[in-house]
């Protein structure tokens, strides 16, 4: 898919297995005009906020996918590790999801099918939600 065809990008962070009062997972969905974040604890929505962005800023996030090398990859097996965190990146043409992959961080190892510099890409996406730390409280 060409960069011009990408109309929506989603970054999702799944928190570790901790008691509900401490569990904070979130999803940031980016479109050419907005970045929307939803924070939840085991499915119960705790906060939602939408931030306006420019089409140029959206194109920068699309470019970050390539710059960060986000791709499908064959990572190690999790060897039964439980309780870690997940990160998922997906993007679509607006009508059809064309990419989705997840990395599971557990026991100091990564497993799943998401490769590339996920941290760098996630940092770029999180910049669109300047008060994310407050929403995670």
C-alpha positions as CSV (number, residue, x, y, z in Angstrom):
1,X,0.0,0.0,0.0
2,X,1.3,3.4,-0.9
3,X,1.7,6.0,1.9
4,X,-0.9,8.2,0.1
5,X,-3.5,5.4,0.5
6,X,-3.2,5.1,4.3
7,X,-6.2,6.9,5.8
8,X,-6.2,5.6,9.4
9,X,-3.4,4.4,11.7
10,X,-4.0,2.8,15.1
11,X,-1.4,2.3,17.9
12,X,-2.6,0.2,20.9
13,X,-0.9,-0.5,24.1
14,X,-2.1,-3.3,26.3
15,X,-1.0,-3.1,29.9
16,X,0.3,-5.9,32.0
17,X,-1.9,-8.1,34.2
18,X,-2.3,-5.9,37.3
19,X,-5.3,-5.1,39.5
20,X,-7.9,-3.0,37.7
21,X,-7.1,0.2,39.7
22,X,-3.6,0.1,38.2
23,X,-4.3,-1.3,34.7
24,X,-4.2,1.3,31.9
25,X,-4.4,0.2,28.3
26,X,-5.0,2.7,25.6
27,X,-5.6,3.0,21.8
28,X,-4.7,6.0,19.7
29,X,-6.4,6.3,16.3
30,X,-5.0,8.8,13.9
31,X,-6.7,10.1,10.8
32,X,-5.8,13.1,8.5
33,X,-7.6,15.5,10.8
34,X,-7.6,14.0,14.3
35,X,-5.9,11.8,16.9
36,X,-8.4,10.1,19.3
37,X,-7.3,8.3,22.4
38,X,-9.3,5.9,24.5
39,X,-7.9,4.7,27.9
40,X,-9.4,1.7,29.5
41,X,-9.0,-0.8,32.4
42,X,-9.9,-4.3,31.3
43,X,-12.4,-2.9,28.8
44,X,-14.0,-0.2,31.1
45,X,-13.4,3.1,29.4
46,X,-11.7,5.6,31.8
47,X,-11.0,8.5,29.5
48,X,-11.6,9.6,25.9
49,X,-10.2,12.6,24.1
50,X,-9.8,13.8,20.5
51,X,-7.1,16.2,19.4
52,X,-7.2,18.1,16.1
53,X,-4.2,17.6,13.8
54,X,-3.3,18.8,10.3
55,X,-3.1,16.7,7.2
56,X,0.7,17.5,7.2
57,X,1.0,16.1,10.7
58,X,-0.8,13.0,9.6
59,X,1.6,12.6,6.7
60,X,4.5,12.8,9.2
61,X,3.0,9.9,11.2
62,X,2.5,7.9,8.0
63,X,6.2,8.6,7.1
64,X,7.1,7.4,10.7
65,X,5.8,4.0,9.8
66,X,8.4,3.7,7.1
67,X,11.2,5.4,9.0
68,X,10.6,3.1,12.0
69,X,10.6,0.1,9.8
70,X,7.2,-1.1,11.0
71,X,6.6,-4.5,9.3
72,X,5.5,-8.0,9.8
73,X,8.3,-10.0,11.4
74,X,8.7,-13.5,12.9
75,X,9.7,-12.9,16.5
76,X,10.6,-15.5,19.2
77,X,8.0,-17.7,20.8
78,X,6.8,-16.4,24.2
79,X,7.6,-19.8,25.8
80,X,4.4,-19.6,27.9
81,X,5.3,-16.2,29.5
82,X,2.3,-14.5,30.9
83,X,1.6,-11.0,32.4
84,X,3.5,-8.9,29.9
85,X,2.4,-5.9,27.8
86,X,1.4,-5.7,24.1
87,X,1.8,-3.1,21.4
88,X,-0.3,-3.3,18.2
89,X,0.1,-1.2,15.1
90,X,-2.5,-1.3,12.3
91,X,-3.4,0.8,9.4
92,X,-6.1,0.9,6.8
93,X,-7.2,2.6,3.6
94,X,-10.3,3.8,5.5
95,X,-12.4,1.0,4.1
96,X,-10.2,-2.1,4.7
97,X,-7.5,-2.9,7.2
98,X,-4.3,-3.7,5.3
99,X,-1.8,-4.2,8.1
100,X,-2.0,-5.3,11.7
101,X,0.7,-6.8,13.8
102,X,1.4,-7.2,17.6
103,X,4.5,-7.5,19.8
104,X,4.2,-9.1,23.2
105,X,6.8,-7.9,25.8
106,X,7.2,-10.5,28.5
107,X,10.1,-11.7,30.7
108,X,12.6,-9.5,28.9
109,X,11.7,-11.1,25.5
110,X,9.6,-10.0,22.6
111,X,7.3,-12.3,20.7
112,X,4.6,-11.9,18.1
113,X,4.7,-10.6,14.5
114,X,5.4,-6.8,14.8
115,X,8.9,-5.8,13.7
116,X,10.7,-2.5,13.5
117,X,11.5,0.3,15.9
118,X,8.1,0.2,17.6
119,X,9.2,2.5,20.5
120,X,10.2,5.2,18.1
121,X,6.9,4.9,16.2
122,X,4.9,4.9,19.4
123,X,6.7,8.0,20.6
124,X,5.7,9.8,17.4
125,X,2.1,8.8,17.8
126,X,2.0,9.7,21.5
127,X,3.2,13.2,20.7
128,X,-0.2,13.7,19.2
129,X,-1.8,13.3,22.6
130,X,0.1,15.8,24.8
131,X,-1.8,15.1,28.0
132,X,-1.8,11.3,27.7
133,X,0.0,11.0,31.1
134,X,-2.9,12.8,32.8
135,X,-5.5,10.6,31.0
136,X,-3.6,7.5,32.3
137,X,-4.0,8.5,35.9
